[in-house]
Amino acid sequence: MACVMVGGLCLQACHNGKTYAEQKEEERKAIERFIDLQGIKVITESEFLAKDTTTDVSKNEYVLFSESGIYMQIIERGGGEIMPNGRHEVLVRYDESRIYINGTDSLTSYNSVRPTPDEMTVQKSGTSIQASFTNGWMQSDYNSSVVPSGWLVPFNYVKTGRKKSDRSHVKLIVPHSEGHITAKNYVYPCLYDLTFQLGR
């Protein structure tokens, strides 16, 4: 939590004097430069649908959802089924990195400092999805049970199961408008590496 607070103070200092429009333009440039540096091939939603909602990892493809500005790469669709309507318990493991104009800066690395997955409740009705954290590091670090809306996009496409072998695995580039409360307040994008697994 201390790291998040310090990061927030630094961001506030950096953004003093900048308008919201200027901050959004800086965010857009940061995402574009990250995509260029990482050699990411961006595909459209229509191309994504034509490929049976898959992305070619060997070509480093990400689909851009133009309305939200979210980019998604599906690494593993999972061994279960696309989430049906209803209420579901989901375990999520994640790496979170803030994207700067010249690259990324890791905020959280699950593999090195997070011994347990986060837990969240997901309510799905058609393509409408709502979720809240019930336990875990995101809730603790950001003092909020609200799941970033960017995290919910994959549930319309991945096939998450209950077994470890059925986990789905995605990467997301999430602009501030679809991120957590701190990203929204300080207008910065994040890269997420996420695995999802249905709870017992």
Secondary structure per residue as TSV (DSSP state, phi and psi in degrees):
chain	resnum	aa	ss	phi	psi
A	1	M	-	360.0	-38.2
A	2	A	H	-60.9	-40.7
A	3	C	H	-62.6	-40.3
A	4	V	H	-64.3	-41.9
A	5	M	H	-65.6	-44.0
A	6	V	H	-62.1	-42.7
A	7	G	H	-60.8	-39.4
A	8	G	H	-63.7	-40.8
A	9	L	H	-64.3	-40.3
A	10	C	H	-63.5	-42.2
A	11	L	H	-64.9	-39.6
A	12	Q	H	-62.1	-42.5
A	13	A	H	-63.6	-40.2
A	14	C	H	-66.2	-32.9
A	15	H	H	-94.7	-1.2
A	16	N	T	-56.9	129.1
A	17	G	T	89.6	-8.3
A	18	K	-	-96.8	139.4
A	19	T	-	-75.9	164.6
A	20	Y	H	-61.2	-39.5
A	21	A	H	-62.0	-39.7
A	22	E	H	-67.0	-39.5
A	23	Q	H	-65.1	-40.4
A	24	K	H	-65.7	-37.6
A	25	E	H	-66.6	-39.3
A	26	E	H	-63.5	-40.0
A	27	E	H	-62.8	-45.5
A	28	R	H	-59.0	-43.7
A	29	K	H	-65.8	-37.1
A	30	A	H	-63.4	-42.9
A	31	I	H	-65.6	-45.3
A	32	E	H	-61.1	-41.9
A	33	R	H	-68.4	-38.5
A	34	F	H	-61.2	-45.3
A	35	I	H	-59.6	-41.5
A	36	D	H	-66.7	-46.4
A	37	L	H	-63.4	-35.1
A	38	Q	T	-88.3	-2.8
A	39	G	T	63.9	36.6
A	40	I	-	-79.1	134.1
A	41	K	E	-97.8	115.6
A	42	V	E	-89.9	129.2
A	43	I	E	-114.4	157.4
A	44	T	-	-83.3	167.6
A	45	E	H	-63.1	-37.5
A	46	S	H	-65.9	-38.3
A	47	E	H	-65.7	-39.8
A	48	F	H	-61.2	-44.7
A	49	L	H	-67.3	-37.2
A	50	A	H	-67.1	-22.5
A	51	K	T	-97.5	23.5
A	52	D	T	58.6	42.8
A	53	T	S	50.2	50.9
A	54	T	-	-126.3	159.3
A	55	T	-	-123.7	142.0
A	56	D	-	-85.0	103.8
A	57	V	G	-65.3	-33.6
A	58	S	G	-63.3	-23.9
A	59	K	G	-101.6	5.0
A	60	N	T	56.3	45.0
A	61	E	E	-79.9	140.4
A	62	Y	E	-129.4	138.4
A	63	V	E	-91.1	136.6
A	64	L	E	-98.5	122.0
A	65	F	E	-90.6	101.2
A	66	S	T	-62.9	-32.6
A	67	E	T	-67.0	-40.0
A	68	S	T	-96.9	-21.0
A	69	G	T	81.4	10.9
A	70	I	E	-84.4	138.9
A	71	Y	E	-111.6	137.3
A	72	M	E	-134.3	135.8
A	73	Q	E	-117.2	124.2
A	74	I	E	-92.8	112.6
A	75	I	E	-87.4	-45.4
A	76	E	E	-136.6	125.2
A	77	R	-	-73.9	-22.4
A	78	G	-	100.3	168.3
A	79	G	S	-107.3	9.6
A	80	G	S	-99.4	-127.4
A	81	E	-	-135.7	160.4
A	82	I	S	-60.7	135.1
A	83	M	-	-54.3	121.9
A	84	P	-	-77.8	170.1
A	85	N	S	-62.1	148.3
A	86	G	E	128.3	-169.9
A	87	R	E	-102.3	133.9
A	88	H	E	-136.7	143.1
A	89	E	E	-94.7	128.6
A	90	V	E	-128.0	135.6
A	91	L	E	-100.4	132.4
A	92	V	E	-130.0	134.0
A	93	R	E	-114.7	139.7
A	94	Y	E	-148.6	153.2
A	95	D	E	-115.2	138.6
A	96	E	E	-126.1	128.1
A	97	S	E	-130.7	136.8
A	98	R	E	-83.2	136.8
A	99	I	E	-94.4	120.3
A	100	Y	E	-98.4	171.5
A	101	I	T	-61.0	-25.8
A	102	N	T	-114.5	20.3
A	103	G	E	145.8	-138.5
A	104	T	E	-134.1	159.8
A	105	D	E	-136.1	118.0
A	106	S	E	-68.2	127.8
A	107	L	E	-94.2	-43.8
A	108	T	E	-141.4	135.2
A	109	S	E	-125.4	106.8
A	110	Y	H	-58.4	-41.8
A	111	N	H	-61.4	-29.9
A	112	S	H	-100.3	-28.5
A	113	V	H	-128.4	-5.2
A	114	R	-	-111.6	102.6
A	115	P	-	-78.0	-17.6
A	116	T	S	-133.3	154.6
A	117	P	-	-74.9	158.8
A	118	D	E	-78.7	155.1
A	119	E	E	-120.4	137.5
A	120	M	E	-145.6	155.2
A	121	T	E	-103.3	127.4
A	122	V	E	-115.4	129.1
A	123	Q	E	-113.8	118.0
A	124	K	E	-117.7	134.0
A	125	S	E	-141.1	102.1
A	126	G	T	66.1	-128.4
A	127	T	T	-92.7	-0.4
A	128	S	E	-86.9	126.0
A	129	I	E	-132.9	133.9
A	130	Q	E	-127.5	150.4
A	131	A	E	-155.0	156.0
A	132	S	E	-144.8	145.1
A	133	F	E	-74.3	139.1
A	134	T	E	-110.8	-17.2
A	135	N	E	-168.5	147.9
A	136	G	S	130.8	-172.8
A	137	W	H	-77.8	-38.3
A	138	M	H	-61.3	-45.0
A	139	Q	H	-61.7	-41.5
A	140	S	H	-71.1	-46.9
A	141	D	H	-64.9	-40.3
A	142	Y	H	-105.5	4.5
A	143	N	T	52.8	44.6
A	144	S	-	-153.8	140.7
A	145	S	-	-90.7	-1.4
A	146	V	B	-75.6	124.3
A	147	V	-	-79.3	130.4
A	148	P	-	-52.6	132.0
A	149	S	G	-60.4	-27.3
A	150	G	G	-61.9	-29.9
A	151	W	G	-69.1	-19.0
A	152	L	G	-86.8	-19.3
A	153	V	G	-54.5	-45.0
A	154	P	G	-59.8	-25.3
A	155	F	G	-65.8	-13.3
A	156	N	G	-86.1	-4.4
A	157	Y	T	-132.2	-30.5
A	158	V	-	-87.6	163.6
A	159	K	-	-119.0	73.9
A	160	T	-	-74.7	134.8
A	161	G	-	-119.3	-175.1
A	162	R	S	-90.2	-24.7
A	163	K	S	-81.2	154.9
A	164	K	G	-57.6	-38.2
A	165	S	G	-71.0	-13.4
A	166	D	G	-97.5	5.0
A	167	R	-	-60.0	142.6
A	168	S	E	-95.7	155.1
A	169	H	E	-140.3	122.8
A	170	V	E	-137.1	159.9
A	171	K	E	-119.2	142.0
A	172	L	E	-132.2	138.6
A	173	I	E	-104.4	116.3
A	174	V	E	-118.0	115.9
A	175	P	-	-69.4	163.9
A	176	H	G	-56.2	-35.4
A	177	S	G	-64.6	-21.0
A	178	E	G	-111.7	11.2
A	179	G	S	-101.8	-163.9
A	180	H	-	-80.2	177.7
A	181	I	H	-62.6	-36.8
A	182	T	H	-70.6	-41.9
A	183	A	H	-60.7	-40.1
A	184	K	H	-65.4	-44.0
A	185	N	H	-66.8	-35.2
A	186	Y	H	-110.7	6.6
A	187	V	T	55.0	68.0
A	188	Y	-	-142.0	149.3
A	189	P	-	-89.6	157.5
A	190	C	E	-129.7	150.9
A	191	L	E	-103.7	131.2
A	192	Y	E	-122.2	138.1
A	193	D	E	-114.6	112.5
A	194	L	E	-125.1	139.7
A	195	T	E	-121.4	139.1
A	196	F	E	-119.0	141.9
A	197	Q	E	-146.7	134.0
A	198	L	E	-67.5	139.8
A	199	G	-	-74.5	167.2
A	200	R	-	-77.1	360.0
